[in-house]
Amino acid sequence: MSFAGRRYEWILIAAGIVWGTSFAAGKIGVEHMDPVLFSALRYSFGALAIFIALFVMKQWDYSVFRFKGLWVIALFNAVAMLFQNVGMTMTSATNTVLLVDINVIFIAILAVFVLKERLNRWMVVGLLIGLVGVVVISTNGDLTAIFSGSFEGNMLVFGAGILWAFYVVLLTRELNGTKLLASATGAVIIETAVFLIPIMLLLTKDYGVESIGTMAALYAGIFCTALAFLLYSIGLKQLGATMSSVILLIEIVFGILFAIVLLGEVPTVATAVGGALILLSVIVISMNQSEDLKRPQA
């Protein structure tokens, strides 16, 4: 693979690392404020951050607000964020990680039908290895863990994963049709905030805000939303939905790592085994992508 191709892989890996911190930040946030309020604050901070950054860099184009597809994508994103944050208050972090990140397999399936992406056997192998790694880490090697926690919470976070599968595939299609990559990414974040703010006013039960919850929302907004989404969109446009999703399985590894450091969670043998499987899946997919790019195009 060319240096440029590798660069986009590293950009996606960087996005995965930043998103890995979002699990700890989100858990802290919903423990210190209403989850609907946290969702709205996170995206409000993110929208402000990315607008200022793009405006200063002279990368902002208001015409992206006329793209109807971006509004649909933002709605999927807003509802998914609500499902995840509300669900996290009713079920375990283990179930949340597993049921959200299982969306990788739905992304691969949707990409074949919607984007006409090729799903060859090595891509399938990498996908399955990565999914096994996610399951091992998320359940700590005990598949019965999926049945713990609140059924309602489990269904909410699973629904978030399904919505994000549609989000990824639709965003890929939208980005392929525009040269306004930075502005389109910013628009999705701003439009997500536009949807979340009135929902917050309708559904928030407690407007009490603790400083630690505010800091978690500020961090998640600036880094896990504005920065990570911009990096992800750059990589997504170049490498496609399936490739991007498998590489971003690495966020699970870093999600566990930051949970250990920030939340005091104790690592297990399953964490090491699952992390190794996820890294292996990234290698398999990356090597497959390299071979594809070496082959002459028809």
C-alpha positions in Angstrom: 0.0 0.0 0.0 1.2 3.5 -0.8 2.2 6.0 1.9 -1.0 7.8 1.4 -3.1 4.7 1.9 -1.2 3.9 5.1 -1.7 7.4 6.2 -5.5 7.0 6.1 -5.2 3.8 8.1 -3.3 5.7 10.8 -5.9 8.4 10.7 -8.6 5.9 11.4 -6.6 4.2 14.2 -6.1 7.7 15.8 -9.9 8.1 15.6 -10.3 4.7 17.2 -8.0 5.5 20.1 -9.8 8.8 20.8 -13.2 7.0 20.6 -11.8 4.4 23.0 -11.7 7.1 25.7 -15.4 7.9 25.1 -16.6 4.8 27.0 -15.0 6.0 30.2 -16.0 9.7 29.6 -19.6 8.6 28.8 -19.9 6.4 31.9 -18.6 9.2 34.1 -21.0 11.6 32.4 -24.2 9.6 32.8 -23.3 8.9 36.4 -23.2 12.6 37.2 -26.0 14.0 35.1 -29.2 13.1 33.3 -28.2 11.0 30.2 -30.3 13.0 27.8 -28.8 16.2 29.1 -25.3 14.7 28.8 -26.0 13.8 25.2 -27.2 17.3 24.3 -24.3 18.9 26.1 -21.7 16.7 24.4 -22.9 17.5 21.0 -23.4 21.2 21.7 -19.8 21.4 22.8 -18.7 19.4 19.8 -20.7 21.5 17.4 -19.3 24.7 18.7 -15.7 23.3 18.6 -15.8 22.0 15.1 -17.6 25.1 13.7 -14.9 27.4 15.3 -12.1 25.2 14.0 -13.4 25.0 10.4 -14.3 28.7 10.3 -10.7 29.7 11.5 -9.2 27.3 8.9 -11.5 28.7 6.2 -12.9 25.2 5.6 -16.6 26.0 6.3 -19.2 26.1 3.6 -22.8 26.8 4.6 -24.2 25.1 1.5 -23.8 21.7 3.2 -26.9 22.5 5.3 -28.9 22.0 2.1 -27.8 18.4 1.8 -30.9 16.5 2.9 -29.0 13.3 3.3 -26.8 14.8 6.1 -29.9 15.7 8.1 -31.1 12.1 7.9 -27.6 10.9 9.0 -27.6 13.4 11.9 -31.0 12.1 13.1 -29.7 8.5 13.1 -26.7 9.7 15.1 -28.8 11.7 17.6 -31.2 8.8 18.4 -28.3 6.3 18.6 -26.5 8.6 21.1 -29.6 8.8 23.2 -30.1 5.1 23.1 -26.6 4.4 24.2 -26.4 7.0 27.0 -29.9 6.1 28.4 -29.1 2.4 28.0 -25.8 2.7 29.9 -27.8 3.8 33.0 -29.7 0.5 33.0 -27.2 -2.1 31.9 -23.6 -3.0 32.4 -20.7 -1.4 30.5 -19.8 -4.9 29.3 -23.1 -5.3 27.5 -23.0 -1.8 26.1 -19.6 -2.4 24.4 -20.7 -5.7 23.0 -24.1 -4.7 21.8 -23.0 -1.4 20.3 -19.9 -2.7 18.5 -21.6 -5.7 17.1 -22.8 -3.1 14.5 -19.6 -4.0 12.5 -21.3 -7.0 11.0 -24.4 -5.0 10.1 -22.1 -2.4 8.4 -20.4 -5.1 6.3 -23.8 -6.4 5.2 -25.3 -3.0 4.5 -22.1 -1.9 2.6 -22.5 -4.8 0.2 -26.1 -3.9 -0.7 -26.0 -0.1 -0.5 -22.4 0.8 -1.5 -21.7 -2.3 -3.6 -18.5 -2.9 -1.7 -16.7 -6.2 -2.2 -16.7 -8.6 0.7 -14.1 -11.2 -0.1 -13.1 -14.2 2.1 -10.2 -12.4 3.8 -12.4 -9.5 4.7 -14.9 -12.0 6.2 -12.1 -13.7 8.1 -10.8 -10.4 9.5 -14.4 -9.4 10.4 -15.1 -12.7 12.2 -11.8 -12.6 14.1 -12.5 -9.0 15.2 -16.0 -9.9 16.3 -14.7 -12.9 18.4 -12.3 -10.5 20.0 -15.1 -8.0 20.8 -17.2 -10.9 22.4 -14.2 -12.2 24.4 -13.4 -8.8 25.9 -16.9 -7.7 26.4 -18.1 -10.9 28.1 -14.8 -11.6 29.9 -14.9 -15.0 28.3 -18.3 -15.8 29.7 -21.1 -15.7 27.1 -23.8 -15.8 29.8 -22.7 -12.2 30.6 -24.9 -11.0 27.7 -28.0 -12.0 29.7 -27.1 -9.9 32.8 -28.4 -6.4 33.4 -31.6 -4.8 32.3 -33.3 -6.2 29.2 -34.5 -2.7 28.4 -31.0 -1.3 28.7 -29.6 -4.1 26.5 -32.2 -3.4 23.8 -31.5 0.3 23.9 -27.7 -0.1 23.4 -28.2 -2.8 20.8 -30.6 -0.4 18.9 -27.8 2.2 19.1 -25.4 -0.2 17.4 -27.9 -0.9 14.6 -28.6 2.8 14.0 -24.9 3.5 13.8 -24.5 0.8 11.2 -26.9 2.8 9.0 -25.1 6.0 10.0 -21.8 4.7 8.8 -23.1 3.3 5.4 -25.2 6.4 4.7 -22.3 8.8 5.6 -20.0 6.9 3.3 -22.4 7.3 0.4 -22.9 11.0 1.2 -19.1 11.7 1.5 -18.4 10.0 -1.8 -20.7 12.5 -3.5 -19.1 15.7 -2.1 -15.8 17.4 -2.0 -16.8 19.4 1.1 -15.6 16.7 3.5 -14.7 18.9 6.5 -17.9 21.0 6.2 -20.1 17.9 5.7 -18.6 16.3 8.9 -19.2 19.6 10.8 -22.7 19.8 9.5 -23.6 16.3 10.8 -22.3 17.2 14.3 -24.1 20.6 14.3 -27.3 19.0 13.0 -27.1 16.2 15.6 -27.0 18.9 18.3 -30.0 20.6 16.6 -32.0 17.4 17.1 -30.7 16.7 20.6 -31.4 20.1 22.1 -35.3 20.1 21.8 -35.3 16.4 22.8 -33.3 17.4 25.9 -35.9 20.1 26.7 -38.7 17.5 26.4 -37.2 14.5 28.1 -34.6 15.6 30.7 -35.9 14.7 34.1 -33.1 16.3 36.2 -31.2 19.5 35.1 -28.8 19.2 38.0 -25.2 19.4 36.7 -22.1 18.4 38.6 -18.7 19.8 37.5 -17.3 16.3 36.8 -20.2 15.6 34.5 -19.7 18.9 32.7 -16.0 18.2 32.2 -16.9 14.8 30.8 -19.3 16.3 28.4 -16.8 19.0 27.4 -14.1 16.4 26.8 -16.4 14.1 24.9 -17.7 17.0 22.8 -14.4 18.4 21.7 -12.3 15.3 21.4 -14.6 12.3 21.0 -17.1 14.1 18.8 -15.4 17.0 16.9 -11.9 15.7 16.5 -12.7 11.9 16.2 -15.5 12.4 13.8 -13.4 14.6 11.5 -10.6 12.0 11.5 -13.1 9.2 10.9 -14.7 11.0 8.0 -11.3 11.5 6.3 -10.5 7.8 6.6 -14.0 6.6 5.8 -14.1 8.5 2.5 -10.8 6.9 1.4 -11.1 3.4 2.7 -14.8 2.6 2.7 -17.3 1.5 5.3 -16.2 -2.1 5.9 -12.5 -1.4 6.1 -13.0 1.6 8.4 -15.3 -0.3 10.8 -12.9 -3.2 11.2 -9.9 -0.9 11.9 -12.0 0.9 14.4 -12.5 -2.3 16.4 -9.2 -1.2 17.9 -11.2 1.3 19.9 -12.3 -1.6 22.1 -8.7 -2.3 23.1 -8.1 1.3 24.1 -11.6 1.5 25.6 -10.5 -1.2 28.0 -7.2 0.4 28.6 -8.7 3.8 29.5 -11.3 2.0 31.7 -8.4 0.5 33.7 -6.6 3.8 34.1 -9.6 6.1 34.6 -12.2 3.8 36.2 -9.9 1.4 38.1 -11.2 -1.7 36.3 -9.0 -4.8 36.7 -7.7 -6.4 33.5 -8.3 -10.1 32.9 -6.9 -12.8 30.7 -9.9 -12.4 28.4 -8.9 -8.7 27.9 -5.5 -9.8 26.6 -6.9 -12.6 24.4 -9.6 -10.4 23.0 -7.3 -7.5 22.4 -4.9 -9.8 20.5 -7.7 -11.0 18.3 -8.8 -7.5 17.5 -5.3 -6.5 16.6 -5.0 -9.6 14.4 -8.2 -8.7 12.6 -6.8 -5.2 11.9 -3.6 -6.8 10.4 -5.7 -9.3 8.2 -7.9 -6.5 6.9 -5.0 -4.1 6.3 -3.0 -6.8 4.4 -6.0 -7.6 2.3 -6.5 -3.9 1.5 -2.8 -3.7 0.5 -3.2 -6.6 -2.0 -6.4 -5.0 -3.5 -4.6 -1.7 -4.1 -1.6 -3.5 -5.8 -3.9 -5.3 -8.3 -4.4 -3.4 -11.6 -7.9 -1.9 -11.8 -10.2 -3.0 -14.6 
